[in-house]
Amino acid sequence: MANAAPGPEETMVEHEGEFYDRQEVREPELRHDQMFTALPGLVRHAIDNAPGMAQRLAGIDAAAVTSPEALAALPLLRKADLVAQQAKHPPFGEFAATPVGRLARVFASSGPVVEPESVRTDYWRFARALFAAGLRAGDLIHNAFSYHLNPAGMMVEGGARAIGCPVIPAGEAEAARQVDVVQRLRPKAFTGKPAALAHLLMAAEANRCELPSLARAVLSGEPLSRERRLHFEAAGIATFDCYATPDIGLIAYETSAHDGLVIDEAVILEIIDPSTGQPVGAGAVGEVVVTSFNPDYPLIRLATGDLSAFLPGVSACGRTNRRLVGWLGRLEHAATVGGHLLHPGQIAAIMQRHHLQRGRLVVDRVQARDRLRFLVETGTHEAGLAAALGASVHEVTGLNGQVELVAPGTLPNDGKVIDDRRA
């Protein structure tokens, strides 16, 4: 199968260098040409070896899929399709190209969704994210990602092994026990969810302990808020956000420049308009769609349900691949009003701008017209706040909305920030 992954002669993992390999610093035009030269081989491989993909791509001329436009013409693969096919043809819905007997592990990460892991080195390609976070051979990692049914723990394991880092397999052990382990073993880095690191630091503080060895953290699995990042940095821990899924593995990662998430070198990433399915322009928010150059699990145009947008230009760190602004919420938590996609990231930006904690955008319909109401919890009711919030709503969303200031504790504690009641 034609593959965009580097051959041995292209790899330059120096362990002391700035970049993981030469792929990270390719000219953008060269990267584009190489990826789309390799894409027909991936499509052909999927058709020939994964019956589920062959069924979806029936009638497609693999040799003709050599451009973003040709890729965008292929059907989307949604999680619901994976679930339905896996129920019909367990374990992988006939989307895997490698027989079960040749795999290393089988995961059941969330409900009925199942993922394979082969014996290939750094199967999830996580080494790139760890390397970008400054980890080098010999650095000890405290890995608090789950090892049970979910592949997150093994994502770190595989990447760490590839760059020569030993791992403490902490998993989701009780926080006080993890504090004791960190104190005794003095790892340099933490990997896990932001909440797990917060709990670790809280447990250390409750026990009047210090964890001075922890200098870096690679975090994923949930949003990394600005408040938490500042809290971790105050504790002396440099944080690096990471975007990965159980289906794909690494998708994008943060570097020392902290200017967005650089897209992994082994995926083609599209951002599409959820309403039309067409690619959106630079800076526009849409759904992340990923095609993975994974010969064992060749998922083509997997619609993740996650929202993001491309950042213009390239990272100040020197890596030349495209960047994402970060995770902006889930498609099911978004709403389209008057041709405008409203997403949770916009609400977070408005709240951060005004130093407020909890708000909710309610969308309903009155007399056949869409109406927006922005409910914000505040105990101050300072003069001009409602008007300032209204101006921010218009600036950020492009729409006008009615602002309602409500008492703290009024909004339901369900995590929802956009409530579309039109259905």
DOGU-868545 format. One record per residue (C-alpha): x, y negated, z; residue in three letters. Coordinates in pm, whole numbers, plus 32768, in hexadecimal, padded with zeros to 4 digits. Each point is the difference from the previous one (the first is absolute). Layout:
<atoms>
@xx=X yy=Y zz=Z code=ALA
...
</atoms>
This chain:
<atoms>
@xx=8000 yy=8000 zz=8000 code=MET
@xx=807F yy=7EA4 zz=7FB0 code=ALA
@xx=8034 yy=7F54 zz=814D code=ASN
@xx=8053 yy=7E9E zz=8069 code=ALA
@xx=80BE yy=807C zz=8130 code=ALA
@xx=817A yy=7FC7 zz=7FEC code=PRO
@xx=80E8 yy=8113 zz=7F94 code=GLY
@xx=8138 yy=8050 zz=80CC code=PRO
@xx=80D0 yy=7F16 zz=7F2C code=GLU
@xx=7F17 yy=7EDA zz=804C code=GLU
@xx=7FEB yy=802A zz=8178 code=THR
@xx=80D7 yy=7F19 zz=80D2 code=MET
@xx=7FA1 yy=803D zz=8167 code=VAL
@xx=812F yy=7F5C zz=809C code=GLU
@xx=7F86 yy=8001 zz=816B code=HIS
@xx=80BF yy=7EBD zz=8034 code=GLU
@xx=7F7F yy=7F48 zz=7ECD code=GLY
@xx=7EDB yy=7F15 zz=7FD9 code=GLU
@xx=7F2D yy=80CE zz=7F12 code=PHE
@xx=7F90 yy=8169 zz=800B code=TYR
@xx=8044 yy=803D zz=7E8D code=ASP
@xx=8029 yy=7F4E zz=7EB4 code=ARG
@xx=7E8F yy=8022 zz=7FB3 code=GLN
@xx=7FB5 yy=7EEE zz=80FC code=GLU
@xx=80C9 yy=7EFD zz=7F3F code=VAL
@xx=7F9F yy=8059 zz=7E9B code=ARG
@xx=7F9C yy=7EE4 zz=7F1B code=GLU
@xx=7E82 yy=7FF3 zz=800B code=PRO
@xx=7FE9 yy=8039 zz=7E89 code=GLU
@xx=80E0 yy=8133 zz=8019 code=LEU
@xx=7F2F yy=808B zz=811E code=ARG
@xx=7EC1 yy=7FCA zz=7F37 code=HIS
@xx=8092 yy=80AC zz=7ECE code=ASP
@xx=8086 yy=8128 zz=80C5 code=GLN
@xx=7EBE yy=8036 zz=80C3 code=MET
@xx=7F23 yy=7FF9 zz=7ECD code=PHE
@xx=80F4 yy=80D6 zz=7F3C code=THR
@xx=7FE3 yy=8104 zz=8114 code=ALA
@xx=7E85 yy=7FDF zz=8029 code=LEU
@xx=7F9C yy=80DA zz=7ED5 code=PRO
@xx=80CF yy=811C zz=8095 code=GLY
@xx=7F4B yy=7FDC zz=814D code=LEU
@xx=7EAC yy=8006 zz=7F52 code=VAL
@xx=8065 yy=812F zz=7F32 code=ARG
@xx=8082 yy=80B1 zz=8138 code=HIS
@xx=7EBA yy=7FBC zz=80B9 code=ALA
@xx=7F2B yy=807D zz=7EE0 code=ILE
@xx=80D1 yy=813D zz=7FD8 code=ASP
@xx=8025 yy=805C zz=8170 code=ASN
@xx=7EE0 yy=7F67 zz=80C8 code=ALA
@xx=7EAB yy=8075 zz=7F7D code=PRO
@xx=7F4A yy=7EF5 zz=80C6 code=GLY
@xx=80C5 yy=7EED zz=7F54 code=MET
@xx=7FDF yy=80B2 zz=7EB1 code=ALA
@xx=7E86 yy=7FF5 zz=8025 code=GLN
@xx=8004 yy=7E8C zz=804E code=ARG
@xx=80F0 yy=7FB3 zz=7EE3 code=LEU
@xx=7F58 yy=80DC zz=7EFB code=ALA
@xx=802C yy=7F6E zz=7EA6 code=GLY
@xx=811A yy=7F17 zz=806C code=ILE
@xx=8135 yy=7FF6 zz=7F23 code=ASP
@xx=8114 yy=8001 zz=8106 code=ALA
@xx=8101 yy=7F82 zz=7F06 code=ALA
@xx=7F34 yy=7EC3 zz=7FCD code=ALA
@xx=7FFC yy=7F95 zz=8171 code=VAL
@xx=812B yy=7F19 zz=7FDF code=THR
@xx=7F7D yy=7EAF zz=8076 code=SER
@xx=7F40 yy=7F61 zz=8120 code=PRO
@xx=7ED6 yy=7FDB zz=7F19 code=GLU
@xx=8005 yy=8174 zz=7FA5 code=ALA
@xx=801F yy=805D zz=816F code=LEU
@xx=7EDE yy=7F1C zz=805F code=ALA
@xx=7F26 yy=80B8 zz=7F02 code=ALA
@xx=8024 yy=8149 zz=80C2 code=LEU
@xx=7EEF yy=8057 zz=80FC code=PRO
@xx=8028 yy=7FA2 zz=816E code=LEU
@xx=8028 yy=8116 zz=80FF code=LEU
@xx=7F47 yy=7FA4 zz=813F code=ARG
@xx=8018 yy=809E zz=8158 code=LYS
@xx=7E9A yy=807A zz=7FD8 code=ALA
@xx=8071 yy=80BE zz=7EC9 code=ASP
@xx=811B yy=80A0 zz=80C5 code=LEU
@xx=7F15 yy=8069 zz=8117 code=VAL
@xx=7F01 yy=8095 zz=7F10 code=ALA
@xx=8105 yy=80BC zz=7F35 code=GLN
@xx=80B7 yy=8080 zz=8134 code=GLN
@xx=7EB9 yy=8086 zz=808B code=ALA
@xx=7FBF yy=80AE zz=7EB5 code=LYS
@xx=8165 yy=8079 zz=7FC1 code=HIS
@xx=80C0 yy=8010 zz=814A code=PRO
@xx=80FA yy=7F9E zz=806E code=PRO
@xx=805F yy=7EE5 zz=7F11 code=PHE
@xx=7EDF yy=7FED zz=7F0A code=GLY
@xx=80EA yy=8083 zz=7EEF code=GLU
@xx=80B8 yy=7EB3 zz=8001 code=PHE
@xx=8147 yy=8097 zz=807D code=ALA
@xx=80F6 yy=8079 zz=7EFA code=ALA
@xx=80C5 yy=80DF zz=80EF code=THR
@xx=7F6E yy=814A zz=8083 code=PRO
@xx=7FB4 yy=800D zz=8175 code=VAL
@xx=80FF yy=8115 zz=8033 code=GLY
@xx=8119 yy=7F17 zz=7F95 code=ARG
@xx=7FA4 yy=7EE4 zz=80EC code=LEU
@xx=809B yy=7FAD zz=8150 code=ALA
@xx=7EC7 yy=7F7A zz=80B0 code=ARG
@xx=7E8D yy=7FBF zz=7FCF code=VAL
@xx=7F63 yy=7EDA zz=80B9 code=PHE
@xx=7E96 yy=7FAB zz=8050 code=ALA
@xx=8030 yy=7E91 zz=804C code=SER
@xx=7EA1 yy=7F74 zz=8019 code=SER
@xx=7EC3 yy=80CB zz=7FFD code=GLY
@xx=7FEB yy=80DB zz=7ECD code=PRO
@xx=8129 yy=7F69 zz=7F42 code=VAL
@xx=812C yy=80E9 zz=7FDA code=VAL
@xx=8160 yy=7FAC zz=7F89 code=GLU
@xx=812A yy=80D8 zz=7F98 code=PRO
@xx=816E yy=7FD7 zz=8057 code=GLU
@xx=8108 yy=80B3 zz=7F34 code=SER
@xx=8161 yy=805F zz=8064 code=VAL
@xx=809A yy=7EE0 zz=7F3B code=ARG
@xx=80E6 yy=7F17 zz=80C2 code=THR
@xx=7F4D yy=7EC6 zz=8078 code=ASP
@xx=7EBA yy=8075 zz=7F62 code=TYR
@xx=7F46 yy=7EC9 zz=807F code=TRP
@xx=811D yy=7F15 zz=7F8E code=ARG
@xx=800B yy=7F5B zz=8157 code=PHE
@xx=817B yy=7FDC zz=8006 code=ALA
@xx=7FE5 yy=7EC5 zz=7F2F code=ARG
@xx=7F29 yy=7F53 zz=8107 code=ALA
@xx=80E4 yy=806B zz=811E code=LEU
@xx=8135 yy=7F8F zz=7F43 code=PHE
@xx=7F63 yy=7EAD zz=7FB3 code=ALA
@xx=7FBD yy=7FD8 zz=8175 code=ALA
@xx=8176 yy=801A zz=8040 code=GLY
@xx=8017 yy=816A zz=8075 code=LEU
@xx=813E yy=80BA zz=7FA7 code=ARG
@xx=8099 yy=8157 zz=8039 code=ALA
@xx=8019 yy=8056 zz=816E code=GLY
@xx=7EF3 yy=7F10 zz=807A code=ASP
@xx=7F11 yy=80B4 zz=80EB code=LEU
@xx=7E8D yy=7FD2 zz=7FB5 code=ILE
@xx=7EE5 yy=8022 zz=80FD code=HIS
@xx=7EE7 yy=8080 zz=7F22 code=ASN
@xx=7EA8 yy=7FC4 zz=8098 code=ALA
@xx=7F39 yy=8059 zz=7EC9 code=PHE
@xx=7F1C yy=812D zz=8020 code=SER
@xx=8087 yy=8158 zz=7FAE code=TYR
@xx=7EAB yy=80A9 zz=8016 code=HIS
@xx=7F46 yy=8038 zz=7EB7 code=LEU
@xx=8066 yy=7EA2 zz=7F8C code=ASN
@xx=813F yy=7FE6 zz=7F2C code=PRO
@xx=8072 yy=7EB3 zz=8097 code=ALA
@xx=80F9 yy=80A4 zz=80EE code=GLY
@xx=809B yy=80C9 zz=7EE8 code=MET
@xx=8012 yy=7ECF zz=7F1E code=MET
@xx=80F7 yy=7F68 zz=80F4 code=VAL
@xx=80B1 yy=814D zz=8037 code=GLU
@xx=8040 yy=8030 zz=7E8D code=GLY
@xx=8076 yy=7E9D zz=7FC8 code=GLY
@xx=80DC yy=8002 zz=8135 code=ALA
@xx=80A4 yy=8146 zz=7F9A code=ARG
@xx=804C yy=7F70 zz=7EA7 code=ALA
@xx=80CA yy=7EE0 zz=8094 code=ILE
@xx=8097 yy=80C6 zz=811F code=GLY
@xx=7F32 yy=7F82 zz=8127 code=CYS
@xx=7FA6 yy=80EF zz=811D code=PRO
@xx=7E9A yy=7FEB zz=807E code=VAL
@xx=7F57 yy=8020 zz=8153 code=ILE
@xx=7EB1 yy=80A6 zz=7FA5 code=PRO
@xx=7F35 yy=7F41 zz=8102 code=ALA
@xx=7EB7 yy=8013 zz=7F47 code=GLY
@xx=7ED9 yy=7F85 zz=80CA code=GLU
@xx=8087 yy=8069 zz=8155 code=ALA
@xx=7F8D yy=7F3B zz=8130 code=GLU
@xx=809C yy=7EA3 zz=8009 code=ALA
@xx=80A8 yy=8021 zz=8156 code=ALA
@xx=80B3 yy=813A zz=7F8B code=ARG
@xx=8073 yy=7F4F zz=7EC6 code=GLN
@xx=808B yy=7EE3 zz=80D2 code=VAL
@xx=80CF yy=80FA zz=80C5 code=ASP
@xx=8084 yy=809E zz=7EBF code=VAL
@xx=805B yy=7EB0 zz=7F66 code=VAL
@xx=80B5 yy=7F9A zz=813E code=GLN
@xx=80CB yy=813E zz=800C code=ARG
@xx=804A yy=8037 zz=7E8E code=LEU
@xx=801D yy=7E90 zz=7F99 code=ARG
@xx=7F85 yy=8012 zz=7E97 code=PRO
@xx=8043 yy=7ED7 zz=7F1E code=LYS
@xx=7EB5 yy=8008 zz=7F46 code=ALA
@xx=7E90 yy=8044 zz=8038 code=PHE
@xx=7F14 yy=8085 zz=7EF5 code=THR
@xx=7E89 yy=8013 zz=8033 code=GLY
@xx=7EC2 yy=7F32 zz=8006 code=LYS
@xx=8011 yy=7E9B zz=8086 code=PRO
@xx=7F12 yy=8064 zz=8119 code=ALA
@xx=80EC yy=811A zz=8066 code=ALA
@xx=8124 yy=7F10 zz=8022 code=LEU
@xx=7F25 yy=7F0C zz=80C3 code=ALA
@xx=7F9A yy=8117 zz=80EE code=HIS
@xx=816C yy=8067 zz=802B code=LEU
@xx=8066 yy=7E9F zz=805F code=LEU
@xx=7ED5 yy=7FDC zz=80EA code=MET
@xx=8059 yy=8147 zz=80AE code=ALA
@xx=8168 yy=7F8F zz=8023 code=ALA
@xx=7F93 yy=7EB6 zz=8097 code=GLU
@xx=7F0D yy=80AE zz=80EE code=ALA
@xx=811F yy=80DA zz=807A code=ASN
@xx=80EF yy=7ED6 zz=800D code=ARG
@xx=80DD yy=80A3 zz=7EFA code=CYS
@xx=80C8 yy=7F67 zz=7EE7 code=GLU
@xx=8037 yy=80A0 zz=7EAC code=LEU
@xx=812F yy=7F3F zz=7F80 code=PRO
@xx=806B yy=8104 zz=7F01 code=SER
@xx=7ED0 yy=7FCA zz=7F22 code=LEU
@xx=8069 yy=7F05 zz=7EF6 code=ALA
@xx=7F27 yy=8058 zz=7ED5 code=ARG
@xx=7EA5 yy=8089 zz=7FBD code=ALA
@xx=7F69 yy=8085 zz=7EBD code=VAL
@xx=7E88 yy=7FEA zz=802F code=LEU
@xx=7EDC yy=8083 zz=7F35 code=SER
@xx=7EA9 yy=809E zz=8021 code=GLY
@xx=7F47 yy=7EC3 zz=806A code=GLU
@xx=801B yy=7E87 zz=7FCD code=PRO
@xx=812B yy=7F53 zz=809B code=LEU
@xx=7F75 yy=7EB8 zz=8086 code=SER
@xx=80D1 yy=7EC6 zz=8020 code=ARG
@xx=7FC7 yy=8001 zz=8179 code=GLU
@xx=8088 yy=8160 zz=8025 code=ARG
@xx=8128 yy=7FB9 zz=7F21 code=ARG
@xx=805B yy=7ED4 zz=80D7 code=LEU
@xx=7FD3 yy=80D2 zz=813B code=HIS
@xx=80EC yy=810C zz=7F7A code=PHE
@xx=8100 yy=7EFE zz=7F92 code=GLU
@xx=7FF6 yy=7F62 zz=815A code=ALA
@xx=805F yy=8159 zz=8084 code=ALA
@xx=812E yy=7FFF zz=7F19 code=GLY
@xx=7F6A yy=80EA zz=7EFA code=ILE
@xx=800D yy=7F9F zz=7E91 code=ALA
@xx=7EC8 yy=8088 zz=7F56 code=THR
@xx=7FD3 yy=8084 zz=7E9E code=PHE
@xx=7EA6 yy=8041 zz=7F76 code=ASP
@xx=7FCA yy=812C zz=7F1E code=CYS
@xx=7EE0 yy=8068 zz=7F1D code=TYR
@xx=7FDB yy=8178 zz=7FD2 code=ALA
@xx=7EE3 yy=80F7 zz=7FDA code=THR
@xx=7FE8 yy=817B zz=8035 code=PRO
@xx=7FAC yy=8031 zz=7E8E code=ASP
@xx=811E yy=7F34 zz=7F6D code=ILE
@xx=8109 yy=7FD4 zz=810C code=GLY
@xx=80BC yy=7EB6 zz=7FF4 code=LEU
@xx=7F56 yy=7EF3 zz=7F30 code=ILE
@xx=80AB yy=7EBD zz=8070 code=ALA
@xx=80E8 yy=7F8E zz=8116 code=TYR
@xx=8081 yy=7EC8 zz=80AC code=GLU
@xx=816B yy=7F95 zz=7FE6 code=THR
@xx=80E6 yy=7F1A zz=80C5 code=SER
@xx=7F74 yy=7ED8 zz=7F3C code=ALA
@xx=7EA7 yy=8034 zz=809D code=HIS
@xx=7F5C yy=7F71 zz=7EC9 code=ASP
@xx=7EF8 yy=8101 zz=7FA9 code=GLY
@xx=8013 yy=8175 zz=7FBC code=LEU
@xx=80E1 yy=807A zz=7EE7 code=VAL
@xx=7F5E yy=8113 zz=7F2F code=ILE
@xx=80A7 yy=8156 zz=8005 code=ASP
@xx=80C6 yy=8067 zz=7ECE code=GLU
@xx=7F43 yy=8148 zz=7FC6 code=ALA
@xx=7EA4 yy=7F73 zz=7FD3 code=VAL
@xx=7F48 yy=7F27 zz=7F06 code=ILE
@xx=7F19 yy=7F18 zz=80BC code=LEU
@xx=7ED3 yy=7F4C zz=7F70 code=GLU
@xx=7F12 yy=7F0E zz=80A8 code=ILE
@xx=7EA6 yy=8008 zz=7F68 code=ILE
@xx=7EC1 yy=7F38 zz=801E code=ASP
@xx=7F11 yy=80E6 zz=80BF code=PRO
@xx=7EDC yy=7F7B zz=7F34 code=SER
@xx=808F yy=8039 zz=7EA6 code=THR
@xx=8118 yy=80FC zz=8035 code=GLY
@xx=80E9 yy=7F20 zz=7F38 code=GLN
@xx=8158 yy=7F8B zz=8078 code=PRO
@xx=7FF8 yy=7EAE zz=80AF code=VAL
@xx=80E9 yy=7EDC zz=7FC6 code=GLY
@xx=8129 yy=7FA3 zz=80D8 code=ALA
@xx=7F98 yy=7F93 zz=815C code=GLY
@xx=7E9D yy=8083 zz=7FE3 code=ALA
@xx=7F86 yy=80F5 zz=8108 code=VAL
@xx=7F88 yy=8154 zz=7F8B code=GLY
@xx=800B yy=8175 zz=8041 code=GLU
@xx=8151 yy=80B0 zz=8005 code=VAL
@xx=8019 yy=811B zz=7F00 code=VAL
@xx=8134 yy=80DE zz=8005 code=VAL
@xx=8099 yy=80F4 zz=7F0A code=THR
@xx=8109 yy=80D7 zz=80A6 code=SER
@xx=8128 yy=80A6 zz=7F53 code=PHE
@xx=7FDD yy=8130 zz=80E2 code=ASN
@xx=802E yy=8144 zz=7F3B code=PRO
@xx=7F59 yy=80CC zz=8114 code=ASP
@xx=7ECD yy=7F21 zz=8026 code=TYR
@xx=7FE6 yy=7F29 zz=7EC5 code=PRO
@xx=7EE2 yy=7F17 zz=8060 code=LEU
@xx=7FB9 yy=7F11 zz=7EE3 code=ILE
@xx=7F45 yy=7EBB zz=8048 code=ARG
@xx=7F9E yy=8052 zz=8165 code=LEU
@xx=7F19 yy=7EEB zz=8079 code=ALA
@xx=8068 yy=7FD1 zz=816A code=THR
@xx=7EDE yy=7F27 zz=8074 code=GLY
@xx=8103 yy=7F0C zz=808F code=ASP
@xx=8004 yy=7E8F zz=7FA2 code=LEU
@xx=8138 yy=7F38 zz=7FB1 code=SER
@xx=8095 yy=7F0D zz=7F04 code=ALA
@xx=8148 yy=7FD4 zz=7F46 code=PHE
@xx=80F3 yy=7EF5 zz=8075 code=LEU
@xx=80AB yy=7F33 zz=7EF0 code=PRO
@xx=8175 yy=8020 zz=7FC2 code=GLY
@xx=80F0 yy=80EF zz=80A8 code=VAL
@xx=8073 yy=802D zz=8166 code=SER
@xx=8116 yy=7F2B zz=8091 code=ALA
@xx=80A6 yy=8144 zz=8072 code=CYS
@xx=806C yy=8046 zz=7E98 code=GLY
@xx=7F13 yy=8121 zz=7FB2 code=ARG
@xx=7F59 yy=7FBE zz=7EB4 code=THR
@xx=7EC1 yy=80CD zz=8009 code=ASN
@xx=7EAE yy=7F58 zz=8024 code=ARG
@xx=7F7C yy=7FB0 zz=815B code=ARG
@xx=7EB4 yy=8013 zz=80B3 code=LEU
@xx=7F86 yy=7EFA zz=80F4 code=VAL
@xx=7FAE yy=811E zz=80ED code=GLY
@xx=7EC6 yy=80BA zz=8065 code=TRP
@xx=7ECA yy=7F23 zz=7FE8 code=LEU
@xx=7EF5 yy=80F5 zz=8070 code=GLY
@xx=7F2C yy=8116 zz=7F70 code=ARG
@xx=7F1F yy=7FE9 zz=7ED1 code=LEU
@xx=7ED5 yy=8076 zz=80C9 code=GLU
@xx=803A yy=7EDC zz=80EE code=HIS
@xx=7FFE yy=7F00 zz=7EE5 code=ALA
@xx=7EE1 yy=7F56 zz=7F48 code=ALA
@xx=7FD7 yy=7F59 zz=7EAE code=THR
@xx=7F3C yy=7EB9 zz=7FFB code=VAL
@xx=7FD7 yy=7F2F zz=7EC8 code=GLY
@xx=8125 yy=80AB zz=7F5A code=GLY
@xx=80E1 yy=7FC3 zz=812E code=HIS
@xx=8093 yy=812A zz=80BA code=LEU
@xx=7FEC yy=7FBE zz=8177 code=LEU
@xx=80F0 yy=80D4 zz=80CC code=HIS
@xx=806F yy=8020 zz=816D code=PRO
@xx=8152 yy=7F60 zz=7FBA code=GLY
@xx=7F52 yy=7EB7 zz=7FB5 code=GLN
@xx=7F49 yy=8002 zz=814A code=ILE
@xx=8145 yy=804C zz=80B9 code=ALA
@xx=80A8 yy=7EDA zz=7F4E code=ALA
@xx=7EEA yy=7F11 zz=8066 code=ILE
@xx=8005 yy=8074 zz=8168 code=MET
@xx=817B yy=7FE3 zz=8013 code=GLN
@xx=7FF5 yy=7EA3 zz=7F6C code=ARG
@xx=7F1C yy=7F8A zz=8118 code=HIS
@xx=809E yy=80D2 zz=8116 code=HIS
@xx=7EBF yy=80C4 zz=803C code=LEU
@xx=7FDD yy=8170 zz=8050 code=GLN
@xx=7EB4 yy=808B zz=7F85 code=ARG
@xx=7F24 yy=7FA9 zz=7EDA code=GLY
@xx=7F11 yy=80A6 zz=7F10 code=ARG
@xx=7F83 yy=7F9F zz=7EA9 code=LEU
@xx=7E95 yy=8067 zz=7FD1 code=VAL
@xx=7F7D yy=801C zz=7E9D code=VAL
@xx=7E89 yy=8019 zz=7FCC code=ASP
@xx=7EFC yy=7F91 zz=7F03 code=ARG
@xx=7EFD yy=7EEF zz=8033 code=VAL
@xx=7EFE yy=7FB9 zz=7EF1 code=GLN
@xx=80C4 yy=80C9 zz=7EFF code=ALA
@xx=8142 yy=7F3D zz=8049 code=ARG
@xx=8137 yy=807C zz=80B2 code=ASP
@xx=804B yy=7F52 zz=8149 code=ARG
@xx=8145 yy=7FF9 zz=80C9 code=LEU
@xx=8008 yy=7FC9 zz=8176 code=ARG
@xx=814D yy=7FF3 zz=80B6 code=PHE
@xx=7FD1 yy=805E zz=816F code=LEU
@xx=8128 yy=7FA5 zz=80DD code=VAL
@xx=802B yy=8044 zz=8172 code=GLU
@xx=8084 yy=7ED6 zz=80C3 code=THR
@xx=7FD8 yy=7F75 zz=815D code=GLY
@xx=8072 yy=7E9F zz=7FAB code=THR
@xx=7F0B yy=7F78 zz=7EFB code=HIS
@xx=80F3 yy=7EE5 zz=7FC1 code=GLU
@xx=7F87 yy=7EE4 zz=7F25 code=ALA
@xx=8035 yy=803B zz=7E90 code=GLY
@xx=8052 yy=8174 zz=8020 code=LEU
@xx=7ECF yy=8076 zz=7F3C code=ALA
@xx=8047 yy=7F0B zz=7EE7 code=ALA
@xx=816F yy=8063 zz=7FF5 code=ALA
@xx=7FA3 yy=8170 zz=7FF3 code=LEU
@xx=7F09 yy=7FBA zz=7EE9 code=GLY
@xx=8110 yy=7F52 zz=7F38 code=ALA
@xx=80E8 yy=8128 zz=8036 code=SER
@xx=7EF6 yy=80F7 zz=7F90 code=VAL
@xx=7FD7 yy=7F3E zz=7EBB code=HIS
@xx=8177 yy=7FDD zz=7FCB code=GLU
@xx=804F yy=816F zz=8041 code=VAL
@xx=7ED2 yy=80A7 zz=7F5C code=THR
@xx=7F92 yy=7EFF zz=7EFF code=GLY
@xx=7EA1 yy=800C zz=8091 code=LEU
@xx=7F35 yy=7F2D zz=80EF code=ASN
@xx=7F82 yy=8097 zz=8143 code=GLY
@xx=7F42 yy=7F9A zz=8135 code=GLN
@xx=80DA yy=8007 zz=813A code=VAL
@xx=7F67 yy=8071 zz=814B code=GLU
@xx=80CB yy=7FE2 zz=8142 code=LEU
@xx=7F9B yy=8110 zz=80F7 code=VAL
@xx=8065 yy=8058 zz=8163 code=ALA
@xx=811E yy=80F6 zz=8041 code=PRO
@xx=7F81 yy=8166 zz=8009 code=GLY
@xx=7EE0 yy=7FBA zz=7F12 code=THR
@xx=8082 yy=80BE zz=7ED1 code=LEU
@xx=7FF6 yy=817E zz=8001 code=PRO
@xx=814F yy=80A1 zz=8050 code=ASN
@xx=7FFA yy=80E3 zz=7ECE code=ASP
@xx=8126 yy=7F79 zz=7F3A code=GLY
@xx=7F21 yy=7F7E zz=7EE8 code=LYS
@xx=8053 yy=7EA3 zz=7F80 code=VAL
@xx=7F22 yy=7FF9 zz=7ECA code=ILE
@xx=7E98 yy=806C zz=8033 code=ASP
@xx=7F4E yy=8024 zz=7EB2 code=ASP
@xx=7E8F yy=801F zz=804E code=ARG
@xx=7F7D yy=7FDD zz=7E9C code=ARG
@xx=7FCB yy=8176 zz=7FD6 code=ALA
</atoms>
